[in-house]
Amino acid sequence: MKKIEAIIKPFKLDEVKEALQDVGVQGLSVIEVKGFGRQKGHTELYRGAEYVVDFLPKVKIEVILSDDQAEAAIEAIMGAAKTDKIGDGKIFVSNIDQAIRIRTGETGEDAL
């Protein structure tokens, strides 16, 4: 099993969700996050004072799926989240040792 974490621009969330559904992903978690990478922050003017916005709003999507679904999900995220501009985001893939559905006690891929 794999865990895919994708940090994307907030306005791309609906497109990414639809792309994942199109490749058979049945569930995902979404978390609003703030951060920066190469995009850095930007300077804004508020009531005549300049201040730096270090952390930019992003959305983090987490998906746990079987190994054979991972590559299709990664391609779907990349295709839907890409704007060809700095700050498009990152995708991280991790191995998952165990999953358990609390309600039924199912384990492994059956719990997904």
C-alpha positions in Angstrom: 0.0 0.0 0.0 1.1 3.6 -0.7 0.4 6.9 0.9 0.4 9.8 -1.5 0.6 13.3 -0.1 0.2 16.2 -2.5 0.6 19.8 -1.7 -1.1 21.9 -4.3 -2.6 25.4 -5.0 -6.0 25.7 -3.4 -7.8 26.6 -6.6 -6.7 23.3 -8.2 -8.4 21.1 -5.5 -11.6 20.4 -7.4 -9.7 19.4 -10.6 -7.4 17.1 -8.7 -10.3 15.5 -6.8 -12.1 14.8 -10.1 -9.0 13.5 -11.7 -8.4 11.1 -8.8 -12.0 9.9 -8.9 -11.6 9.3 -12.7 -8.7 6.8 -12.0 -10.7 5.0 -9.3 -9.6 6.6 -6.1 -12.5 6.2 -3.7 -11.4 8.4 -0.7 -9.1 11.2 0.2 -8.4 13.6 3.0 -7.9 17.4 2.5 -6.1 19.7 4.9 -5.6 23.4 4.5 -1.9 24.2 5.1 0.4 27.2 4.7 4.0 27.0 3.6 6.7 28.1 1.1 9.4 26.6 -1.0 11.1 28.2 -4.0 8.0 30.4 -4.4 9.0 32.1 -1.1 6.5 34.6 0.1 5.5 38.1 -1.2 5.2 41.6 0.1 1.8 43.3 0.7 0.8 46.7 1.6 -1.7 47.1 4.4 -2.8 50.5 5.7 0.3 52.1 4.4 2.7 49.6 6.0 4.6 47.0 4.1 4.7 43.4 5.4 6.0 40.1 4.2 3.7 37.2 3.8 6.0 34.2 4.4 3.6 31.4 4.3 1.3 30.9 1.3 -2.0 29.1 1.5 -1.9 25.6 0.1 -4.0 22.4 0.2 -2.6 19.0 1.2 -4.3 15.9 -0.1 -3.6 12.5 1.4 -4.6 9.3 -0.3 -3.9 5.7 0.8 -4.2 3.2 -2.0 -3.0 -0.1 -3.3 0.4 -0.3 -5.0 -1.1 -0.9 -8.4 -3.2 2.3 -8.2 -0.3 4.6 -7.1 1.2 5.5 -10.5 -2.2 6.4 -12.0 -3.0 8.5 -9.0 0.3 10.4 -9.2 -0.2 11.0 -13.0 -3.7 12.3 -12.3 -2.5 14.7 -9.6 0.3 16.0 -11.8 -2.0 16.5 -14.8 -4.7 18.3 -12.8 -2.5 20.4 -10.5 0.0 21.7 -13.1 -0.1 25.3 -14.1 3.5 25.5 -15.3 4.1 28.3 -12.8 6.3 28.3 -9.7 4.4 27.0 -6.6 2.5 24.2 -8.3 3.4 22.0 -5.4 5.0 18.6 -4.5 4.0 15.0 -4.3 5.4 12.6 -1.7 4.9 8.8 -1.8 5.4 6.6 1.3 4.9 2.9 2.0 2.1 2.0 4.4 2.7 -1.2 6.5 -0.9 -1.6 7.8 -4.4 -0.2 7.5 -7.3 -1.2 9.7 -11.0 -0.3 9.2 -12.2 0.5 12.7 -15.9 -0.4 12.1 -15.3 -4.0 10.7 -11.8 -4.8 11.8 -10.8 -5.4 8.1 -7.0 -5.1 7.6 -4.6 -4.4 4.7 -6.0 -3.5 1.4 -9.5 -4.8 2.4 -9.6 -1.8 4.8 -9.1 0.7 2.0 
